[in-house]
Every structure is written in C-alpha cells, then in structure tokens.
Amino acid sequence: MRKFISAYGFSNTIGFVGLGNMGIGMAHNLAKTRVVYAYDASPQWQSKIESSNIKPVSQVSDVAANADTIITMLPNDKIVKSVAQEIFKRQNKTLIDSSTISPYASYDLAKMAQDTKNIYTDAPVSGGVGGAKLGTLTFMVGAEKELYDKISPILKEMGKNIFHCGKIGGGQIAKMCNNMALAIQMISVAEALALGKNMGMDPAMLSSIMSVSSSRCWSVDTYNPAPGVMPNVPSSKDYDGGFMVELMLKDLGIAIEASKKSGTDTQLGQHAQQIYNKLNEHFAKKDFAIVYKELTKSK
C-alpha cells in the first residue's frame, strides 16, 4: 500500500492539525487506510474519535515528529502560520494546508517552507461538514504539477473532485471566489424563502419548486437554510454544527481585501460582508444559513 511522504516517498502515517467540524471528518477518512497523528488546541475533539488509527498527540511538534506529510485545517492566517513555524522547525516535511486563508498568506508560507527546506501547498476545500464526513469534498490545489500528482492520492481519500489550480496560491484564489459567491447565494436564497414564507407559502414547497427551476443552487437543494426542509443540515439543528458565521465573515474579508488589491468591483460581496458582520455580533458560532432566521423573525 503506497503512501506519500515528503521527498516523494510513501508511508502509512500522516499528520493532521485542526480537528474541528471539518477536520474530524477528513481525519476519519484518512484513518481508513493509514495511521493519523492528530492535534487540536481544543481537547474536546478527542471525544469524537471513532477510529483506533487516529492517534491524539499533545502538541504540534509531536505531529511533526511522527509524520512527514501533515495536513492542516485551521481557522485563519495567523494560526496557520504559527503551526507552520512549529512544523518547519524540522526539515523535509510536506505541509498540505486545507484551511481557507489569504492567497498572500500562502505565498508567505511557501517562502517559509523553501527557506527551511520543506514543502508547502495550498489545498482548501469545499463541500461542507457533510462532504468532509462522506469523503466527497472538492479540493482546490495550488502546487507545481509534480507535487500535485504526488499528493492527489491522499486528497482522493477525503474528496471526490480534485482540481489543479496552478501555482501556489491558486487553490486559495479559487476558494476565495467560491465562498464569496456562496455567501451571496445563501443570502439570496434566504431572502426568497423568507419572502415566500411571509406571504404564506410553505418553505418546503417553495424549495421543491426552486430546486427544479432557474434558481436551483447548492443553498437550495443541498444546504437549505429553512428549518425542517432538510433533516440533516444545520438549519434543522438550530444552526449548530456547520460553517460558522465568523468563518464566513473571515472568508469575505479575504475576498474583499483581494478585490481591492486587484481592482475588482465586488459590490454584492461587500454587501454580503456587511450582512454577516451584523450577524456575527450575536451568532458568530452559528451556521451561516442563520441569515434566513433573521429575515423571518417578527419585526
């Protein structure tokens, strides 16, 4: 059984840092074929371990000591850089970062890896918590073609669609654009469903119509924001256990910063940022689909 490690060899071990809502599902899929040395700053994640192949360790350096290829799934640029600095205290490590961070941060991390004789690639994901659990994520990879070919078998253990987005930072550019569109999309679907509900239409009926009509999209037919329309999505679980408002706001911040640097007009993206900034004041830890609840609450 061939397993990739840095320097383009193979091993049956891998490291994982960041076992939140997304990371825990990804680690379990990796654990089907390999031993996973895993660390998260919050010890509560260990109660979610369902595989004897997942080995909790007490610090990032322990992950690096036990694995030459390490995947990170972390909340923001600052934390990713801090973890990378710890990993890169050793040489010949391959860091596959699946966090959503700024493309500019990816450039910095690639330079950091090069300076310390290590390897870095950005490989953010899309597909949500459900995709992480089922192993159907989409990976957007920024790397040289040779490295992309080498790490693809690992990514395929966690995902269904693997895209080579060009050089370092390309994955983050793709993810940034996707998430800005997703935020706008979710708001538009929530507004439409709220309008229908406020005029007496059942959200489930309206969703069924929209799912086979010209407004069909992921926020309608896969991650519906109206409670009760779909049983296993965050909106039917009091908006818990999904993609948190604070993370969507962070991603929108990345997109808006990039739009300014690139001279791109993103009026809807900026408006979405304003909406989620307001939601973040009271619902930071709730799923971003909670925008629907705010639109339908009593005025």
Buried (B, 14 or more C-beta within 10 A) or exposed (E): EEBBBBEEEEBEBBBBBBBBBBBBBBBBBBBEBBBBBBBBBEEEBEEBBEBEBBBBBEEBBBBBEBBBBBBBBBBBBEBBBEBBEBBBEBEEBBBBBBBBBBBBBBBBBBEBBEEBEBBBBBBBBBBBBBBBBBBBBBBBBBBBEEBBEBBBBBBBBBBBBBBBBBBBBBBBBBBBBBBBBBBBBBBBBBBBBBEBBEEEEEBBEBBBBBBEEEBEBBBBBBBBBBBEBBEEBBBBEEBEBBBBBBBBBBBBBBBBBBBEEEEEEBEBBBEBBEBBEBBBEEBEEBBBBBBBBBBBEEE
